[in-house]
Amino acid sequence: MASPKLFSPLTLGRLELPNRIVISPMCQYSADENGSMTDWHKIHLGHLALSGAGLLIVEASAVAPEGRITSGDVGLYSDDNEQAMARVLESVRAHSPMPVGIQLGHAGRKASCQAPWEGGAQLSLEEGGWQTVAPSAVPYQDGQRPPQAMSLDDIEQLKANFVASAKRAERLGFELIELHAAHGYLLHEFLSPLSNQRDDEYGGSLENRMRIVLEIFDAVRSVFPDDKPVGIRISGSDWVEGGWNLEQSVELAKALDARGCSFIDCSGGGLDPRQTLNVGPNYQVPFARRMKQEVAMPVIAVGLITEPEQAEGIVFGGEADAVALARGMLYDPRWPWHAAAKLGATVHAPKQYLRSQPHTLKKLFG
C-alpha cells in the first residue's frame, strides 16, 4: 500500500518538515499583564510538541503592546517578553525535535478586549482598555470606541516593530515566521476596502491597500535568515459584499510569491460582523485550492479539518500542500498519532511514550 501523502515530507523554504500536519497558532489569553509567556505556555506548547505533527506555530505574538487583542495576549516587543519565551522554548526543545515557528501580528481595531471566556467585549479606557489603531477611524462594530487612524509615521513605526520582533524571533531560534494578515486584524484591515478608507498611498486601489503587507514582508524577510522561511496567513474573503475577496487574495499571493514568500496559509473572515458563511468540513479549503493553481509557494489549508481521511484527501488531491489544525489539536493533542494509525503511517513519539504503542500497530512509532 502506498504511503499516505499526509505523512510525506514537505519543504517550506529550506525547512524540511517530517509530515504535512501543522499546528495552527492559537491564542491562549494567558500571558502576564506585560505580554510575557507564563507556565501555562510551557504546558500548552509542551504537550502539543509531543504530538508528532510536522510543525508547531506559536500563537499570534503582538509586535507592540497596543497590538494585543487582550491584556493576556503574548507579545514579542520587550526584553522581558523575549526572556520569558526563551524559557518556554528551552523546555519544549529539550523534549521534542519538532520545528517551532511564530506568528507575528497586530490586532489593530480588534484590540483592547476581554478574554473570550469573559465575554470578549471591547474594554473601555476606564476598565483598563487602551486606544486602538487602524488604517481608518472605523470601528469593528457599532457602539465601539473608534480606532485612531494611523499616520504615515505610525505606519513606519509599525514596520519597525515587525522588524524588531523578527530579530527577537531569530535570537530565540524560531525556525519560521508567519505574518498574520487574516481574521480582521491590522494587516487585514489595510487590505479590505471595508476597513481601509484612506486616500493616501496606503488606501484606495488594490495596489495601495496591499502596500503595507508587501513592505512588512520585505522588511521581515530582510532581517530573518535566508535559510529560514517567512510566510503569511491571509483571509481569503471577508464574506461581505464589497469587501476583500478571493480574486484580490490571488493578486496579493502572486505579489508575495514573486518576492520569495515561503508559504501561504489560507483562512477566512473575521473582519466584519456582517459576514455570512456556511461553516462545515473543509469550508475554507477552496481558498487553498485556488491558490495552488496560482502560485508556486506551498499552500496550507484550514477549516474544520478533523478526520485523517479528510486531511489525506486534501493533500493527496493537490488542494493544498499541508493542513493546519487548531481546535482539533486542542481536543485531541495526539491527533497525528491517531491519524498515522488510521492511515498506516509512521510518526514520531517521545521515548517515554513508546510503550503506549498499541500491540496491533508495531510500526506506528518507527
C-alpha positions in Angstrom: 0.0 0.0 0.0 1.3 3.5 -0.9 2.4 5.6 2.0 -0.1 8.4 2.8 0.8 11.8 1.3 -0.1 13.4 4.7 2.9 11.8 6.2 5.4 12.6 3.5 8.0 15.3 4.0 7.3 18.9 3.0 9.8 21.7 2.4 9.0 25.3 3.3 11.8 27.4 2.0 14.8 25.3 3.2 13.0 23.9 6.3 12.0 20.3 5.8 9.0 19.1 7.8 8.7 15.4 8.5 4.9 15.4 7.6 2.2 17.8 6.4 0.3 18.4 9.6 0.7 21.9 11.0 -0.4 23.0 14.5 -2.0 26.4 14.0 -1.2 29.4 16.1 -3.9 29.5 18.9 -4.2 32.5 21.3 -4.3 31.3 24.9 -5.0 34.7 26.6 -2.7 33.5 29.4 0.3 35.8 29.3 1.0 38.1 32.2 0.0 41.8 32.1 3.1 42.7 30.2 2.6 40.2 27.4 5.1 37.6 28.7 4.6 33.9 28.5 3.8 32.0 31.7 4.0 28.4 32.9 0.7 27.8 31.1 2.6 28.1 27.8 5.2 25.5 28.9 2.3 23.1 29.5 0.3 24.0 26.4 3.2 24.1 23.9 5.0 21.3 25.6 2.2 18.7 25.1 1.5 19.9 21.6 5.2 19.5 20.7 4.9 15.8 21.7 2.1 15.2 19.2 4.1 14.1 16.1 2.9 17.0 13.9 5.3 18.3 11.4 5.3 21.9 12.6 4.2 23.9 15.7 3.5 27.6 15.2 3.3 29.7 18.4 0.3 31.8 18.9 -0.1 35.3 17.4 2.5 37.4 19.2 2.0 41.2 19.2 4.7 43.4 17.9 3.6 46.3 20.1 1.7 46.5 23.4 -1.3 48.1 21.8 -1.4 45.3 19.2 -2.6 42.7 21.8 -6.2 41.5 21.5 -6.4 41.2 25.2 -4.1 42.1 28.1 -3.5 38.4 28.3 -2.1 38.1 24.8 1.5 37.2 24.2 3.9 39.9 22.9 7.4 39.9 21.5 8.2 43.6 21.9 10.3 43.7 25.1 13.3 42.0 26.7 11.0 40.5 29.3 8.8 39.0 26.6 11.9 37.6 24.9 13.3 36.1 28.1 10.0 34.5 29.1 9.6 33.0 25.6 13.2 31.7 25.8 12.4 29.8 29.0 9.3 28.2 27.4 11.2 27.2 24.3 14.1 25.7 26.2 11.6 23.3 27.9 9.9 22.4 24.7 13.1 21.8 22.7 14.6 19.7 25.5 12.0 17.0 24.8 10.8 17.5 21.2 12.6 17.7 17.8 9.5 19.4 16.2 10.3 22.6 14.3 8.8 25.6 16.0 7.7 28.8 14.3 6.0 32.0 15.5 3.1 34.1 14.1 3.8 37.9 14.4 0.8 40.2 14.3 -1.0 43.3 15.5 -4.7 43.3 16.4 -5.5 46.8 15.1 -9.1 47.8 15.9 -9.9 44.4 17.4 -7.5 45.0 20.3 -8.3 46.1 23.9 -10.8 43.3 24.5 -11.8 40.9 27.3 -10.7 37.3 27.1 -13.3 35.1 25.3 -14.3 33.4 28.5 -15.1 36.8 30.0 -17.3 37.7 27.0 -14.8 39.1 24.6 -16.2 42.7 24.5 -14.1 45.7 23.9 -12.8 47.2 27.2 -13.4 50.9 27.9 -10.4 53.0 28.9 -11.8 53.1 32.5 -11.8 49.2 32.5 -8.2 49.1 31.6 -8.5 49.1 27.9 -6.4 51.2 25.5 -6.8 53.3 22.4 -6.8 51.1 19.3 -5.3 52.0 15.9 -6.4 51.1 12.4 -6.0 52.3 8.8 -9.1 54.4 9.3 -11.2 55.6 12.2 -13.9 52.9 11.5 -14.8 50.7 14.5 -15.2 46.9 14.1 -18.9 47.2 15.1 -21.4 49.8 16.0 -21.1 51.2 19.6 -17.4 50.5 19.9 -14.8 53.2 20.6 -13.4 54.2 17.1 -9.8 53.4 16.5 -7.3 56.1 15.8 -6.4 56.4 12.1 -2.7 55.7 11.7 -0.5 58.4 10.4 2.4 57.8 8.0 4.7 58.0 10.9 2.6 55.4 12.7 3.0 53.1 9.7 6.7 53.5 9.6 6.8 52.6 13.4 4.7 49.6 12.7 7.2 48.3 10.1 10.0 49.0 12.6 8.1 47.0 15.3 7.7 44.0 13.0 11.4 44.1 12.2 12.3 44.3 15.9 10.1 41.4 16.7 11.5 39.4 13.8 15.0 40.0 15.1 13.9 38.8 18.6 12.4 35.7 16.9 15.8 34.9 15.3 17.6 35.3 18.6 15.1 32.9 20.1 15.9 30.4 17.4 12.5 30.2 15.8 12.7 28.2 12.6 9.9 30.0 10.8 7.9 33.3 10.9 4.3 33.6 9.8 2.9 37.1 9.3 -0.7 37.5 10.5 -2.7 39.2 7.8 -6.0 37.5 8.5 -9.1 37.4 10.8 -9.7 41.2 10.8 -6.5 42.2 12.5 -4.4 45.2 11.5 -2.8 43.9 8.2 -6.1 42.5 7.1 -7.7 45.9 7.9 -5.4 47.6 5.5 -6.3 45.0 2.8 -10.0 45.3 3.0 -11.9 48.3 1.5 -14.5 47.9 4.3 -12.0 48.9 6.9 -9.5 50.9 4.9 -10.9 54.2 3.7 -7.6 56.1 3.3 -6.9 58.4 0.4 -3.1 58.2 0.5 -0.6 55.6 -0.8 -1.9 53.0 1.7 -5.6 53.2 0.6 -7.9 53.2 -2.3 -6.6 50.9 -5.1 -5.8 47.3 -4.5 -2.1 48.1 -5.1 -2.2 50.7 -2.4 -4.1 48.5 0.1 -1.6 45.7 -0.4 1.3 48.0 0.0 1.9 47.7 3.8 1.7 43.9 3.7 4.3 43.7 1.0 6.5 46.3 2.7 6.3 44.4 6.0 7.0 41.1 4.3 10.1 42.6 2.6 11.3 44.2 5.8 10.9 41.0 7.9 12.4 38.8 5.1 15.5 41.1 5.0 16.3 40.6 8.7 15.4 36.9 9.1 18.0 34.4 8.0 17.7 33.4 4.3 17.6 29.7 5.2 14.5 30.2 7.4 11.0 30.5 5.9 8.8 33.6 6.1 5.2 33.0 5.2 1.8 34.6 5.7 -1.7 33.8 6.8 -4.5 35.6 5.0 -8.3 35.6 5.0 -9.3 34.5 1.5 -12.5 36.6 1.8 -14.4 38.9 4.2 -17.6 37.1 3.2 -19.2 40.6 3.0 -20.3 42.2 -0.3 -17.8 44.9 -1.3 -15.1 43.6 0.9 -11.8 41.7 0.5 -12.4 38.6 -1.7 -10.7 35.7 -3.3 -9.7 37.5 -6.5 -7.9 40.2 -4.5 -6.3 37.4 -2.4 -4.9 35.9 -5.5 -3.3 39.1 -6.5 -1.7 39.5 -3.1 -0.5 35.9 -3.2 1.1 36.4 -6.6 2.9 39.6 -5.4 4.2 37.7 -2.4 5.2 34.7 -4.5 7.3 37.0 -6.7 9.0 38.3 -3.5 10.0 34.8 -2.4 7.3 34.2 0.2 7.9 30.7 1.6 4.2 29.7 2.1 0.7 31.0 2.3 -1.8 29.8 5.0 -5.4 30.3 3.7 -8.1 31.1 6.3 -11.1 33.4 6.0 -13.3 36.0 7.6 -13.0 37.9 10.8 -13.1 41.4 9.5 -16.7 42.3 9.7 -19.6 41.0 12.0 -21.9 41.1 8.9 -20.0 38.1 7.4 -22.2 35.3 6.0 -20.7 31.9 5.7 -21.7 28.3 5.9 -19.4 26.6 8.4 -18.7 22.9 7.7 -15.9 20.4 7.0 -13.4 21.9 4.5 -15.3 25.2 4.3 -12.2 27.2 3.8 -10.3 24.7 1.6 -11.5 26.3 -1.6 -9.2 29.2 -0.9 -6.2 26.9 -0.7 -7.3 25.0 -3.8 -7.4 28.3 -5.8 -4.0 29.4 -4.5 -2.5 26.1 -5.6 -3.5 27.0 -9.2 -2.0 30.5 -9.0 1.3 30.4 -7.0 4.5 28.3 -6.8 4.9 28.5 -3.0 3.5 25.8 -0.7 -0.2 26.3 0.4 -1.6 25.4 3.7 -5.4 24.7 4.1 -7.6 25.1 7.2 -11.2 24.9 8.0 -12.8 22.2 10.2 -10.3 19.6 9.1 -11.0 16.9 11.8 -10.6 13.4 10.2 -7.5 11.7 9.0 -9.0 10.6 5.7 -10.3 14.2 5.1 -6.8 15.6 5.6 -5.2 12.9 3.4 -7.8 13.7 0.7 -6.9 17.4 0.7 -3.1 16.9 0.3 -3.4 13.7 -1.9 -5.8 15.5 -4.2 -3.5 18.5 -4.6 -5.9 21.0 -3.0 -3.1 22.0 -0.6 0.4 21.0 0.4 -0.4 20.8 4.1 -3.2 21.1 6.5 -3.3 23.1 9.7 -5.4 22.1 12.8 -6.2 24.3 15.7 -9.3 23.3 17.8 -8.9 19.7 16.6 -5.5 19.6 18.2 -6.7 21.0 21.5 -9.5 18.4 21.6 -7.1 15.6 20.6 -3.4 16.5 21.3 -2.4 13.2 19.8 -4.3 13.7 16.6 -1.2 13.0 14.4 -0.6 9.7 16.2 -4.2 8.6 15.6 -4.1 9.8 12.0 -0.9 7.8 11.4 -2.5 4.7 13.0 -5.6 5.1 10.8 -3.7 5.7 7.5 -1.0 3.2 8.1 1.9 5.6 8.6 4.8 6.1 11.0 5.0 9.1 13.4 7.5 10.4 15.9 6.8 9.8 19.6 9.0 10.6 22.7 10.9 7.7 24.1 9.0 8.0 27.4 5.8 7.1 25.5 7.0 4.4 23.2 5.4 1.7 25.4 1.9 3.2 24.6 2.1 1.9 21.0 -0.8 -0.5 20.5 0.3 -4.1 20.1 -1.5 -4.3 16.8 0.5 -1.3 15.4 4.1 -2.5 15.7 5.4 0.2 13.3 3.4 3.2 14.3 6.3 4.8 16.2 9.0 3.6 13.8 
